[in-house]
Amino acid sequence: MNSETAPQTPLGSQLPCLGEETNQVGDGSGSPPDKTIREPFHPLVGYPPGSVGYPPEQLPIVTQPGIGTGMARGGPAGDWKNVIPSSASGLEYLKIIDQLLVKQKVEFFEAITGFETNNRYSIQNALGQKVFYAVEDTNCCTRNCCPERPFHMKVFDHYLKEEVIHLHRPLGCSSVCFPCCLHSIDVSAPPGNVIGSIEEEWSICRPSFRILNQSGDLALRIEGPMCFCSVCCNVDFNVVSLTGDNVGRISKKWSGLGREFLTDADMFGITFQKDMDVSLKAVLLGATFLIDFMFFEKSCKCLFKTCDCCLNI
């Protein structure tokens, strides 16, 4: 039997693809070819991108708000620069939070030798996700020969690609005998654009600071405790408004016996009202570094450091 067997075509290849033009030559029955053009599939009109098949109120939850969603900064959901375009460049994420955690990195070389190195800080949100990274920029002689050392502090975004905040602390003195050389720090965001400053107020018993806005006007005040030696407890610096209401707090956290007495690596918590101006939030972050260097960056430990803290001289 010499009958030829026609090659079989897979079943999937006989079905036209969605959105393609179907142009059949004929089926042998004399019917004309089907030249019907099928319309491509479109998502529902009016829904945002990425919501195909879901009404706006029923979108699936993929991630929670915050830094570290796994997407690149330039991605559609990770580009938080475009979320709040009215804020100053680099400070957009501060707009949607009400607290920060500042953790100083432990320098083992400094802890073993006592040789002062540049401080480094990891700035995190309430979920422990990195928001900023701060690095001190001073020379070796200034760090080791000047107890009340001036410094420049560079605050980078969590990708370490862009400097979003720059802090400058000039040389000053915290002694009650020199009220004309009090400490201060200027906050710029982006670098070169001063958005506020912190100035120490002369006092004998309780440390206090003035928070100035971009115009140099008094916006907030910081009131410290009479004794701020942190032994198994937190040390709170209250942020108060011009009317005397508490609007925030800078707390020196107790970080453990070994970390407290063997190193000068400290940990701070910053709380503020969520609707506070984003520039003032950045200035409060700068105030945290000033408080750390003034009261908790002493190289002496134990009794001498406690006496120095209690007397504030």
Helices and strands as residue ranges (DSSP letters): G 11-14, G 56-58, G 92-96, E 99-104, H 108-113, E 120-124, E 130-137, H 140-145, E 151-157, E 163-169, E 184-188, E 194-201, E 208-212, E 218-223, E 235-240, E 246-253, H 257-262, E 267-272, H 278-291, I 292-296, H 302-311
